[in-house]
Amino acid sequence: MTSAVASISPTTSSKTTSNVFVYGTLKRGMFNHKLIQNEKFIGIAQTTNHYKYSLVLSKWGFPYLLETNEEKMGSLAIKGELYEVSDEVLELLDELENIKGGLYQRKVIDVLLADCLTTMKCFAYIAGEKENKSNLPTIEEYTQEIHDMKYISKLDRSRE
Ligand code: PCA
């Protein structure tokens, strides 16, 4: 019995992956997409329980998904993309989104796939506690146009 176990190829390692919903600068064509460009694209997706989330634009032109407790008039399902990422990439994303500094928090949410039938649990980077977001403008979706007009890279942020 033990010899059979020993003969299992060492390539059957226990690498794990996670599904991550991205709705901002990590989307295709956006500034930070390079971090996940080699990861598996599962599909277009959107948040479910639409009353629970809203999307706002930070002063640096990147978006925050905000959890709202009360039903918000006019809030929509937030659109984004779902990826399956390796543990290594997930770690890089946590760094990018400054989880330790409280800029974002990585939470499990439900998303609906484009077939409008499949719901999946996945991670998403929700706004952290770091700054007050009450006066930030609400957006419907983080688009290339908003990105091009408003996005300020980390390097330029420190000049202010
Ligand atoms: N990057 C992450 C969170 C917001 C952002 O700009 C994303 O694209 O989902």
Backbone and ligand atoms as CSV (ligand in chain L), in Angstrom:
chain,resi,resn,atom,element,x,y,z
A,1,MET,N,N,0.816,-1.220,0.000
A,1,MET,CA,C,0.000,0.000,0.000
A,1,MET,C,C,0.849,1.268,0.000
A,2,THR,N,N,1.799,1.292,0.892
A,2,THR,CA,C,2.614,2.508,0.982
A,2,THR,C,C,3.406,2.749,-0.298
A,3,SER,N,N,3.816,1.649,-0.972
A,3,SER,CA,C,4.598,1.838,-2.195
A,3,SER,C,C,3.735,2.503,-3.282
A,4,ALA,N,N,2.446,2.193,-3.287
A,4,ALA,CA,C,1.558,2.819,-4.270
A,4,ALA,C,C,1.488,4.330,-4.032
A,5,VAL,N,N,1.409,4.703,-2.773
A,5,VAL,CA,C,1.368,6.130,-2.437
A,5,VAL,C,C,2.670,6.804,-2.855
A,6,ALA,N,N,3.760,6.126,-2.581
A,6,ALA,CA,C,5.068,6.712,-2.882
A,6,ALA,C,C,5.273,6.911,-4.387
A,7,SER,N,N,4.561,6.096,-5.181
A,7,SER,CA,C,4.786,6.203,-6.626
A,7,SER,C,C,3.959,7.331,-7.275
A,8,ILE,N,N,3.107,7.961,-6.496
A,8,ILE,CA,C,2.325,9.077,-7.066
A,8,ILE,C,C,3.285,10.196,-7.478
A,9,SER,N,N,3.073,10.682,-8.658
A,9,SER,CA,C,3.983,11.694,-9.211
A,9,SER,C,C,4.045,12.934,-8.311
A,10,PRO,N,N,5.220,13.489,-8.140
A,10,PRO,CA,C,5.337,14.683,-7.285
A,10,PRO,C,C,4.642,15.908,-7.881
A,11,THR,N,N,4.203,15.804,-9.138
A,11,THR,CA,C,3.526,16.957,-9.735
A,11,THR,C,C,2.106,17.127,-9.188
A,12,THR,N,N,1.580,16.116,-8.491
A,12,THR,CA,C,0.247,16.275,-7.906
A,12,THR,C,C,0.367,17.043,-6.583
A,13,SER,N,N,0.885,18.234,-6.674
A,13,SER,CA,C,1.069,19.043,-5.468
A,13,SER,C,C,-0.273,19.672,-5.089
A,14,SER,N,N,-0.357,20.174,-3.873
A,14,SER,CA,C,-1.639,20.671,-3.398
A,14,SER,C,C,-1.744,22.187,-3.566
A,15,LYS,N,N,-1.597,22.648,-4.801
A,15,LYS,CA,C,-1.731,24.082,-5.065
A,15,LYS,C,C,-3.192,24.454,-5.007
A,16,THR,N,N,-3.510,25.522,-4.307
A,16,THR,CA,C,-4.909,25.920,-4.266
A,16,THR,C,C,-5.110,27.226,-5.028
A,17,THR,N,N,-6.327,27.427,-5.437
A,17,THR,CA,C,-6.672,28.657,-6.147
A,17,THR,C,C,-7.907,29.259,-5.489
A,18,SER,N,N,-8.169,30.511,-5.794
A,18,SER,CA,C,-9.359,31.184,-5.269
A,18,SER,C,C,-10.023,31.948,-6.395
A,19,ASN,N,N,-11.321,32.058,-6.311
A,19,ASN,CA,C,-12.034,32.894,-7.274
A,19,ASN,C,C,-12.103,34.319,-6.729
A,20,VAL,N,N,-11.767,35.265,-7.598
A,20,VAL,CA,C,-11.776,36.672,-7.193
A,20,VAL,C,C,-12.588,37.484,-8.194
A,21,PHE,N,N,-13.513,38.262,-7.674
A,21,PHE,CA,C,-14.313,39.177,-8.494
A,21,PHE,C,C,-13.603,40.520,-8.521
A,22,VAL,N,N,-13.297,41.010,-9.718
A,22,VAL,CA,C,-12.654,42.327,-9.817
A,22,VAL,C,C,-13.587,43.297,-10.537
A,23,TYR,N,N,-13.618,44.530,-10.059
A,23,TYR,CA,C,-14.575,45.506,-10.603
A,23,TYR,C,C,-13.918,46.842,-10.918
A,24,GLY,N,N,-12.606,46.919,-10.719
A,24,GLY,CA,C,-11.919,48.207,-10.876
A,24,GLY,C,C,-10.685,48.108,-11.747
A,25,THR,N,N,-9.578,48.544,-11.179
A,25,THR,CA,C,-8.331,48.653,-11.955
A,25,THR,C,C,-7.737,47.298,-12.327
A,26,LEU,N,N,-8.319,46.219,-11.803
A,26,LEU,CA,C,-7.815,44.884,-12.157
A,26,LEU,C,C,-8.520,44.315,-13.384
A,27,LYS,N,N,-9.543,44.996,-13.872
A,27,LYS,CA,C,-10.279,44.483,-15.030
A,27,LYS,C,C,-9.412,44.551,-16.285
A,28,ARG,N,N,-9.832,43.798,-17.285
A,28,ARG,CA,C,-9.115,43.778,-18.562
A,28,ARG,C,C,-8.917,45.185,-19.107
A,29,GLY,N,N,-7.721,45.465,-19.562
A,29,GLY,CA,C,-7.436,46.757,-20.172
A,29,GLY,C,C,-7.094,47.843,-19.165
A,30,MET,N,N,-7.289,47.575,-17.880
A,30,MET,CA,C,-7.043,48.589,-16.856
A,30,MET,C,C,-5.613,48.496,-16.303
A,31,PHE,N,N,-5.275,49.540,-15.553
A,31,PHE,CA,C,-3.901,49.749,-15.085
A,31,PHE,C,C,-3.281,48.550,-14.373
A,32,ASN,N,N,-4.019,47.869,-13.524
A,32,ASN,CA,C,-3.428,46.781,-12.718
A,32,ASN,C,C,-3.714,45.379,-13.253
A,33,HIS,N,N,-4.301,45.311,-14.430
A,33,HIS,CA,C,-4.690,43.991,-14.953
A,33,HIS,C,C,-3.500,43.055,-15.142
A,34,LYS,N,N,-2.342,43.639,-15.380
A,34,LYS,CA,C,-1.143,42.811,-15.610
A,34,LYS,C,C,-0.918,41.784,-14.495
A,35,LEU,N,N,-1.350,42.108,-13.294
A,35,LEU,CA,C,-1.161,41.176,-12.171
A,35,LEU,C,C,-1.946,39.881,-12.332
A,36,ILE,N,N,-3.046,39.939,-13.056
A,36,ILE,CA,C,-3.873,38.723,-13.203
A,36,ILE,C,C,-4.004,38.272,-14.653
A,37,GLN,N,N,-3.199,38.850,-15.530
A,37,GLN,CA,C,-3.391,38.552,-16.961
A,37,GLN,C,C,-3.136,37.088,-17.315
A,38,ASN,N,N,-2.337,36.395,-16.507
A,38,ASN,CA,C,-2.082,34.984,-16.805
A,38,ASN,C,C,-2.961,34.027,-15.995
A,39,GLU,N,N,-3.884,34.591,-15.229
A,39,GLU,CA,C,-4.783,33.757,-14.430
A,39,GLU,C,C,-6.007,33.402,-15.268
A,40,LYS,N,N,-6.760,32.410,-14.780
A,40,LYS,CA,C,-7.899,31.927,-15.565
A,40,LYS,C,C,-9.106,32.873,-15.460
A,41,PHE,N,N,-9.555,33.337,-16.612
A,41,PHE,CA,C,-10.751,34.179,-16.672
A,41,PHE,C,C,-11.972,33.263,-16.642
A,42,ILE,N,N,-12.830,33.419,-15.659
A,42,ILE,CA,C,-14.022,32.574,-15.584
A,42,ILE,C,C,-15.162,33.198,-16.372
A,43,GLY,N,N,-15.316,34.508,-16.242
A,43,GLY,CA,C,-16.368,35.170,-17.008
A,43,GLY,C,C,-16.743,36.517,-16.429
A,44,ILE,N,N,-17.613,37.172,-17.164
A,44,ILE,CA,C,-18.197,38.433,-16.709
A,44,ILE,C,C,-19.136,38.085,-15.547
A,45,ALA,N,N,-19.194,38.946,-14.559
A,45,ALA,CA,C,-20.059,38.666,-13.407
A,45,ALA,C,C,-20.562,39.976,-12.817
A,46,GLN,N,N,-21.529,39.856,-11.939
A,46,GLN,CA,C,-22.023,41.050,-11.239
A,46,GLN,C,C,-22.428,40.675,-9.819
A,47,THR,N,N,-22.453,41.670,-8.959
A,47,THR,CA,C,-22.824,41.380,-7.575
A,47,THR,C,C,-24.308,41.027,-7.501
A,48,THR,N,N,-24.650,40.204,-6.549
A,48,THR,CA,C,-26.069,39.902,-6.318
A,48,THR,C,C,-26.489,40.690,-5.081
A,49,ASN,N,N,-27.723,40.504,-4.635
A,49,ASN,CA,C,-28.208,41.279,-3.477
A,49,ASN,C,C,-27.869,42.744,-3.692
A,50,HIS,N,N,-28.295,43.275,-4.819
A,50,HIS,CA,C,-27.800,44.575,-5.267
A,50,HIS,C,C,-27.970,45.679,-4.238
A,51,TYR,N,N,-28.906,45.527,-3.334
A,51,TYR,CA,C,-29.088,46.567,-2.324
A,51,TYR,C,C,-27.914,46.667,-1.364
A,52,LYS,N,N,-27.084,45.641,-1.360
A,52,LYS,CA,C,-26.018,45.629,-0.361
A,52,LYS,C,C,-24.749,46.393,-0.756
A,53,TYR,N,N,-24.617,46.691,-2.036
A,53,TYR,CA,C,-23.363,47.316,-2.466
A,53,TYR,C,C,-23.599,48.595,-3.250
A,54,SER,N,N,-22.671,49.511,-3.119
A,54,SER,CA,C,-22.624,50.625,-4.052
A,54,SER,C,C,-21.176,50.821,-4.454
A,55,LEU,N,N,-20.985,51.546,-5.537
A,55,LEU,CA,C,-19.640,51.748,-6.075
A,55,LEU,C,C,-19.339,53.237,-6.042
A,56,VAL,N,N,-18.241,53.610,-5.433
A,56,VAL,CA,C,-17.874,55.027,-5.382
A,56,VAL,C,C,-16.457,55.198,-5.919
A,57,LEU,N,N,-16.171,56.425,-6.349
A,57,LEU,CA,C,-14.863,56.727,-6.937
A,57,LEU,C,C,-14.010,57.498,-5.933
A,58,SER,N,N,-12.824,56.996,-5.654
A,58,SER,CA,C,-11.928,57.688,-4.728
A,58,SER,C,C,-11.323,58.906,-5.416
A,59,LYS,N,N,-10.700,59.778,-4.638
A,59,LYS,CA,C,-10.130,60.980,-5.247
A,59,LYS,C,C,-8.951,60.658,-6.161
A,60,TRP,N,N,-8.425,59.438,-6.057
A,60,TRP,CA,C,-7.318,59.045,-6.935
A,60,TRP,C,C,-7.823,58.313,-8.177
A,61,GLY,N,N,-9.125,58.215,-8.299
A,61,GLY,CA,C,-9.687,57.635,-9.518
A,61,GLY,C,C,-9.771,56.129,-9.541
A,62,PHE,N,N,-9.614,55.474,-8.403
A,62,PHE,CA,C,-9.894,54.039,-8.362
A,62,PHE,C,C,-11.185,53.843,-7.558
A,63,PRO,N,N,-11.898,52.752,-7.798
A,63,PRO,CA,C,-13.206,52.604,-7.164
A,63,PRO,C,C,-13.171,51.801,-5.862
A,64,TYR,N,N,-14.171,52.035,-5.048
A,64,TYR,CA,C,-14.400,51.230,-3.846
A,64,TYR,C,C,-15.776,50.590,-3.932
A,65,LEU,N,N,-15.836,49.297,-3.694
A,65,LEU,CA,C,-17.118,48.634,-3.492
A,65,LEU,C,C,-17.458,48.848,-2.021
A,66,LEU,N,N,-18.622,49.433,-1.786
A,66,LEU,CA,C,-19.022,49.749,-0.412
A,66,LEU,C,C,-20.174,48.859,0.001
A,67,GLU,N,N,-20.088,48.329,1.182
A,67,GLU,CA,C,-21.222,47.586,1.720
A,67,GLU,C,C,-22.171,48.583,2.347
A,68,THR,N,N,-23.428,48.537,1.948
A,68,THR,CA,C,-24.401,49.445,2.553
A,68,THR,C,C,-25.432,48.603,3.287
A,69,ASN,N,N,-25.823,49.049,4.420
A,69,ASN,CA,C,-26.757,48.253,5.218
A,69,ASN,C,C,-28.200,48.435,4.787
A,70,GLU,N,N,-28.500,49.653,4.412
A,70,GLU,CA,C,-29.894,49.915,4.047
A,70,GLU,C,C,-30.042,49.853,2.527
A,71,GLU,N,N,-31.263,49.592,2.115
A,71,GLU,CA,C,-31.544,49.550,0.682
A,71,GLU,C,C,-31.342,50.945,0.102
A,72,LYS,N,N,-30.495,51.016,-0.910
A,72,LYS,CA,C,-30.185,52.325,-1.477
A,72,LYS,C,C,-30.963,52.535,-2.752
A,73,MET,N,N,-31.667,53.642,-2.825
A,73,MET,CA,C,-32.415,53.936,-4.038
A,73,MET,C,C,-31.431,54.061,-5.204
A,74,GLY,N,N,-31.752,53.415,-6.267
A,74,GLY,CA,C,-30.954,53.592,-7.481
A,74,GLY,C,C,-29.664,52.806,-7.530
A,75,SER,N,N,-29.356,52.056,-6.497
A,75,SER,CA,C,-28.106,51.299,-6.577
A,75,SER,C,C,-28.318,50.063,-7.449
A,76,LEU,N,N,-27.278,49.676,-8.138
A,76,LEU,CA,C,-27.382,48.612,-9.130
A,76,LEU,C,C,-26.489,47.453,-8.755
A,77,ALA,N,N,-26.675,46.352,-9.467
A,77,ALA,CA,C,-25.697,45.280,-9.364
A,77,ALA,C,C,-24.394,45.818,-9.954
A,78,ILE,N,N,-23.295,45.555,-9.290
A,78,ILE,CA,C,-21.999,46.083,-9.754
A,78,ILE,C,C,-21.358,45.077,-10.706
A,79,LYS,N,N,-20.956,45.576,-11.854
A,79,LYS,CA,C,-20.407,44.687,-12.893
A,79,LYS,C,C,-18.897,44.548,-12.784
A,80,GLY,N,N,-18.430,43.342,-13.082
A,80,GLY,CA,C,-16.995,43.101,-13.055
A,80,GLY,C,C,-16.641,41.807,-13.746
A,81,GLU,N,N,-15.486,41.263,-13.379
A,81,GLU,CA,C,-14.986,40.039,-14.018
A,81,GLU,C,C,-14.533,39.067,-12.937
A,82,LEU,N,N,-14.730,37.776,-13.212
A,82,LEU,CA,C,-14.365,36.750,-12.232
A,82,LEU,C,C,-13.143,35.969,-12.729
A,83,TYR,N,N,-12.159,35.822,-11.860
A,83,TYR,CA,C,-10.930,35.097,-12.195
A,83,TYR,C,C,-10.640,34.031,-11.154
A,84,GLU,N,N,-9.950,32.995,-11.603
A,84,GLU,CA,C,-9.441,31.989,-10.676
A,84,GLU,C,C,-7.953,32.246,-10.547
A,85,VAL,N,N,-7.519,32.603,-9.356
A,85,VAL,CA,C,-6.116,33.005,-9.186
A,85,VAL,C,C,-5.381,32.076,-8.219
A,86,SER,N,N,-4.098,31.963,-8.416
A,86,SER,CA,C,-3.254,31.136,-7.543
A,86,SER,C,C,-3.050,31.852,-6.204
A,87,ASP,N,N,-2.600,31.085,-5.218
A,87,ASP,CA,C,-2.315,31.683,-3.901
A,87,ASP,C,C,-1.284,32.795,-3.995
A,88,GLU,N,N,-0.296,32.578,-4.877
A,88,GLU,CA,C,0.781,33.577,-5.026
A,88,GLU,C,C,0.201,34.891,-5.542
A,89,VAL,N,N,-0.669,34.781,-6.532
A,89,VAL,CA,C,-1.258,35.996,-7.102
A,89,VAL,C,C,-2.191,36.660,-6.086
A,90,LEU,N,N,-2.931,35.839,-5.341
A,90,LEU,CA,C,-3.825,36.403,-4.318
A,90,LEU,C,C,-3.018,37.236,-3.308
A,91,GLU,N,N,-1.857,36.741,-2.981
A,91,GLU,CA,C,-0.992,37.473,-2.056
A,91,GLU,C,C,-0.566,38.821,-2.652
A,92,LEU,N,N,-0.236,38.798,-3.950
A,92,LEU,CA,C,0.147,40.041,-4.630
A,92,LEU,C,C,-1.023,41.031,-4.653
A,93,LEU,N,N,-2.218,40.505,-4.857
A,93,LEU,CA,C,-3.404,41.377,-4.894
A,93,LEU,C,C,-3.653,41.998,-3.519
A,94,ASP,N,N,-3.472,41.189,-2.476
A,94,ASP,CA,C,-3.640,41.717,-1.106
A,94,ASP,C,C,-2.673,42.865,-0.852
A,95,GLU,N,N,-1.463,42.710,-1.398
A,95,GLU,CA,C,-0.466,43.775,-1.236
A,95,GLU,C,C,-0.872,45.010,-2.007
A,96,LEU,N,N,-1.273,44.796,-3.254
A,96,LEU,CA,C,-1.696,45.912,-4.111
A,96,LEU,C,C,-2.825,46.698,-3.456
A,97,GLU,N,N,-3.785,45.990,-2.908
A,97,GLU,CA,C,-4.966,46.645,-2.345
A,97,GLU,C,C,-4.744,47.093,-0.899
A,98,ASN,N,N,-3.539,46.935,-0.437
A,98,ASN,CA,C,-3.138,47.405,0.897
A,98,ASN,C,C,-4.101,46.948,1.998
A,99,ILE,N,N,-4.274,45.655,2.047
A,99,ILE,CA,C,-5.133,45.052,3.069
A,99,ILE,C,C,-4.606,45.386,4.464
A,100,LYS,N,N,-3.293,45.273,4.616
A,100,LYS,CA,C,-2.704,45.529,5.948
A,100,LYS,C,C,-2.929,46.961,6.390
A,101,GLY,N,N,-2.884,47.893,5.444
A,101,GLY,CA,C,-3.058,49.307,5.780
A,101,GLY,C,C,-4.521,49.721,5.886
A,102,GLY,N,N,-5.437,48.797,5.593
A,102,GLY,CA,C,-6.856,49.101,5.761
A,102,GLY,C,C,-7.507,49.814,4.591
A,103,LEU,N,N,-6.808,49.880,3.443
A,103,LEU,CA,C,-7.406,50.538,2.278
A,103,LEU,C,C,-8.595,49.715,1.767
A,104,TYR,N,N,-8.372,48.413,1.632
A,104,TYR,CA,C,-9.433,47.484,1.244
A,104,TYR,C,C,-9.458,46.340,2.244
A,105,GLN,N,N,-10.563,45.609,2.248
A,105,GLN,CA,C,-10.626,44.338,2.972
A,105,GLN,C,C,-11.088,43.278,1.963
A,106,ARG,N,N,-10.503,42.099,2.068
A,106,ARG,CA,C,-10.901,41.028,1.139
A,106,ARG,C,C,-11.990,40.200,1.800
A,107,LYS,N,N,-13.160,40.179,1.173
A,107,LYS,CA,C,-14.300,39.486,1.765
A,107,LYS,C,C,-14.921,38.520,0.776
A,108,VAL,N,N,-15.659,37.556,1.286
A,108,VAL,CA,C,-16.401,36.632,0.425
A,108,VAL,C,C,-17.748,37.271,0.087
A,109,ILE,N,N,-18.044,37.320,-1.196
A,109,ILE,CA,C,-19.349,37.828,-1.631
A,109,ILE,C,C,-19.969,36.831,-2.628
A,110,ASP,N,N,-21.202,37.067,-3.001
A,110,ASP,CA,C,-21.853,36.248,-4.036
A,110,ASP,C,C,-21.875,37.031,-5.330
A,111,VAL,N,N,-21.550,36.369,-6.418
A,111,VAL,CA,C,-21.709,37.025,-7.720
A,111,VAL,C,C,-22.541,36.137,-8.634
A,112,LEU,N,N,-23.149,36.797,-9.599
A,112,LEU,CA,C,-23.980,36.121,-10.595
A,112,LEU,C,C,-23.221,36.139,-11.918
A,113,LEU,N,N,-23.094,34.990,-12.560
A,113,LEU,CA,C,-22.384,34.935,-13.842
A,113,LEU,C,C,-23.287,35.430,-14.974
A,114,ALA,N,N,-22.688,35.618,-16.139
A,114,ALA,CA,C,-23.400,36.225,-17.273
A,114,ALA,C,C,-24.563,35.385,-17.763
A,115,ASP,N,N,-24.587,34.101,-17.419
A,115,ASP,CA,C,-25.729,33.270,-17.827
A,115,ASP,C,C,-26.984,33.602,-17.008
A,116,CYS,N,N,-26.805,34.461,-16.002
A,116,CYS,CA,C,-27.895,34.893,-15.117
A,116,CYS,C,C,-28.506,33.745,-14.311
A,117,LEU,N,N,-27.810,32.630,-14.241
A,117,LEU,CA,C,-28.301,31.468,-13.496
A,117,LEU,C,C,-27.337,31.041,-12.406
A,118,THR,N,N,-26.051,31.119,-12.713
A,118,THR,CA,C,-25.048,30.592,-11.801
A,118,THR,C,C,-24.599,31.652,-10.809
A,119,THR,N,N,-24.753,31.326,-9.544
A,119,THR,CA,C,-24.246,32.212,-8.498
A,119,THR,C,C,-23.019,31.553,-7.889
A,120,MET,N,N,-22.002,32.326,-7.629
A,120,MET,CA,C,-20.789,31.760,-7.043
A,120,MET,C,C,-20.293,32.609,-5.892
A,121,LYS,N,N,-19.690,31.942,-4.935
A,121,LYS,CA,C,-19.029,32.667,-3.848
A,121,LYS,C,C,-17.615,32.975,-4.316
A,122,CYS,N,N,-17.130,34.134,-4.007
A,122,CYS,CA,C,-15.768,34.486,-4.406
A,122,CYS,C,C,-15.278,35.602,-3.507
A,123,PHE,N,N,-14.005,35.897,-3.624
A,123,PHE,CA,C,-13.459,37.040,-2.894
A,123,PHE,C,C,-13.681,38.317,-3.696
A,124,ALA,N,N,-13.784,39.426,-2.982
A,124,ALA,CA,C,-13.769,40.736,-3.636
A,124,ALA,C,C,-13.097,41.705,-2.676
A,125,TYR,N,N,-12.474,42.717,-3.245
A,125,TYR,CA,C,-11.839,43.754,-2.413
A,125,TYR,C,C,-12.850,44.867,-2.168
A,126,ILE,N,N,-13.366,44.858,-0.933
A,126,ILE,CA,C,-14.367,45.820,-0.482
A,126,ILE,C,C,-13.622,46.967,0.201
A,127,ALA,N,N,-14.196,48.137,0.198
A,127,ALA,CA,C,-13.556,49.281,0.852
A,127,ALA,C,C,-13.193,48.962,2.296
A,128,GLY,N,N,-12.012,49.381,2.709
A,128,GLY,CA,C,-11.592,49.213,4.097
A,128,GLY,C,C,-12.017,50.405,4.930
A,129,GLU,N,N,-11.449,50.466,6.113
A,129,GLU,CA,C,-11.872,51.513,7.060
A,129,GLU,C,C,-11.041,52.788,6.922
A,130,LYS,N,N,-10.043,52.756,6.050
A,130,LYS,CA,C,-9.014,53.796,6.064
A,130,LYS,C,C,-9.532,55.231,5.928
A,131,GLU,N,N,-10.339,55.510,4.932
A,131,GLU,CA,C,-10.818,56.890,4.815
A,131,GLU,C,C,-12.332,56.958,4.793
A,132,ASN,N,N,-12.829,58.139,5.065
A,132,ASN,CA,C,-14.263,58.377,5.058
A,132,ASN,C,C,-14.745,58.448,3.604
A,133,LYS,N,N,-15.721,57.633,3.287
A,133,LYS,CA,C,-16.151,57.569,1.891
A,133,LYS,C,C,-17.505,58.212,1.660
A,134,SER,N,N,-18.026,58.879,2.676
A,134,SER,CA,C,-19.403,59.352,2.566
A,134,SER,C,C,-19.589,60.437,1.504
A,135,ASN,N,N,-18.521,61.173,1.179
A,135,ASN,CA,C,-18.704,62.251,0.205
A,135,ASN,C,C,-18.204,61.912,-1.194
A,136,LEU,N,N,-17.868,60.658,-1.395
A,136,LEU,CA,C,-17.335,60.273,-2.707
A,136,LEU,C,C,-18.472,60.049,-3.703
A,137,PRO,N,N,-18.235,60.431,-4.970
A,137,PRO,CA,C,-19.303,60.259,-5.964
A,137,PRO,C,C,-19.567,58.787,-6.278
A,138,THR,N,N,-20.836,58.486,-6.481
A,138,THR,CA,C,-21.238,57.124,-6.849
A,138,THR,C,C,-21.095,56.953,-8.356
A,139,ILE,N,N,-20.601,55.801,-8.774
A,139,ILE,CA,C,-20.561,55.492,-10.206
A,139,ILE,C,C,-21.318,54.185,-10.433
A,140,GLU,N,N,-21.733,53.991,-11.686
A,140,GLU,CA,C,-22.516,52.793,-12.007
A,140,GLU,C,C,-21.589,51.622,-12.264
A,141,GLU,N,N,-20.488,51.937,-12.940
A,141,GLU,CA,C,-19.538,50.903,-13.343
A,141,GLU,C,C,-18.192,51.596,-13.550
A,142,TYR,N,N,-17.105,50.895,-13.227
A,142,TYR,CA,C,-15.786,51.489,-13.461
A,142,TYR,C,C,-15.392,51.215,-14.911
A,143,THR,N,N,-15.415,52.268,-15.712
A,143,THR,CA,C,-15.160,52.107,-17.149
A,143,THR,C,C,-13.768,52.608,-17.528
A,144,GLN,N,N,-13.374,52.251,-18.732
A,144,GLN,CA,C,-12.091,52.717,-19.276
A,144,GLN,C,C,-12.060,54.247,-19.318
A,145,GLU,N,N,-13.194,54.831,-19.650
A,145,GLU,CA,C,-13.279,56.283,-19.756
A,145,GLU,C,C,-12.999,56.944,-18.401
A,146,ILE,N,N,-13.629,56.427,-17.362
A,146,ILE,CA,C,-13.404,56.971,-16.015
A,146,ILE,C,C,-11.948,56.772,-15.641
A,147,HIS,N,N,-11.436,55.587,-15.928
A,147,HIS,CA,C,-10.049,55.276,-15.625
A,147,HIS,C,C,-9.107,56.282,-16.297
A,148,ASP,N,N,-9.299,56.496,-17.580
A,148,ASP,CA,C,-8.410,57.394,-18.332
A,148,ASP,C,C,-8.511,58.838,-17.845
A,149,MET,N,N,-9.701,59.242,-17.423
A,149,MET,CA,C,-9.883,60.629,-17.009
A,149,MET,C,C,-9.432,60.878,-15.575
A,150,LYS,N,N,-9.629,59.892,-14.714
A,150,LYS,CA,C,-9.487,60.147,-13.275
A,150,LYS,C,C,-8.333,59.436,-12.580
A,151,TYR,N,N,-7.821,58.380,-13.177
A,151,TYR,CA,C,-6.853,57.555,-12.439
A,151,TYR,C,C,-5.514,58.260,-12.258
A,152,ILE,N,N,-5.052,58.277,-11.028
A,152,ILE,CA,C,-3.747,58.855,-10.692
A,152,ILE,C,C,-2.884,57.729,-10.133
A,153,SER,N,N,-1.738,57.500,-10.741
A,153,SER,CA,C,-0.895,56.377,-10.323
A,153,SER,C,C,-0.318,56.629,-8.929
A,154,LYS,N,N,0.075,55.554,-8.261
A,154,LYS,CA,C,0.579,55.650,-6.888
A,154,LYS,C,C,1.709,56.662,-6.771
A,155,LEU,N,N,2.575,56.688,-7.754
A,155,LEU,CA,C,3.743,57.566,-7.764
A,155,LEU,C,C,3.307,59.033,-7.689
A,156,ASP,N,N,2.308,59.375,-8.484
A,156,ASP,CA,C,1.838,60.762,-8.533
A,156,ASP,C,C,1.022,61.136,-7.308
A,157,ARG,N,N,0.423,60.134,-6.655
A,157,ARG,CA,C,-0.371,60.422,-5.458
A,157,ARG,C,C,0.476,61.004,-4.351
A,158,SER,N,N,1.689,60.503,-4.233
A,158,SER,CA,C,2.540,60.911,-3.105
A,158,SER,C,C,2.995,62.373,-3.236
A,159,ARG,N,N,2.832,62.950,-4.421
A,159,ARG,CA,C,3.257,64.348,-4.587
A,159,ARG,C,C,2.308,65.335,-3.932
A,160,GLU,N,N,1.102,64.866,-3.647
A,160,GLU,CA,C,0.137,65.816,-3.057
A,160,GLU,C,C,0.235,65.879,-1.557
L,1,PCA,N1,N,-8.872,47.142,-7.752
L,1,PCA,C1,C,-9.677,46.059,-7.278
L,1,PCA,C2,C,-10.510,46.699,-6.237
L,1,PCA,C3,C,-10.673,48.078,-6.715
L,1,PCA,C4,C,-9.574,48.296,-7.648
L,1,PCA,O1,O,-9.344,49.283,-8.286
L,1,PCA,C5,C,-10.516,45.529,-8.391
L,1,PCA,O2,O,-10.278,45.833,-9.567
L,1,PCA,O3,O,-11.442,44.772,-8.095
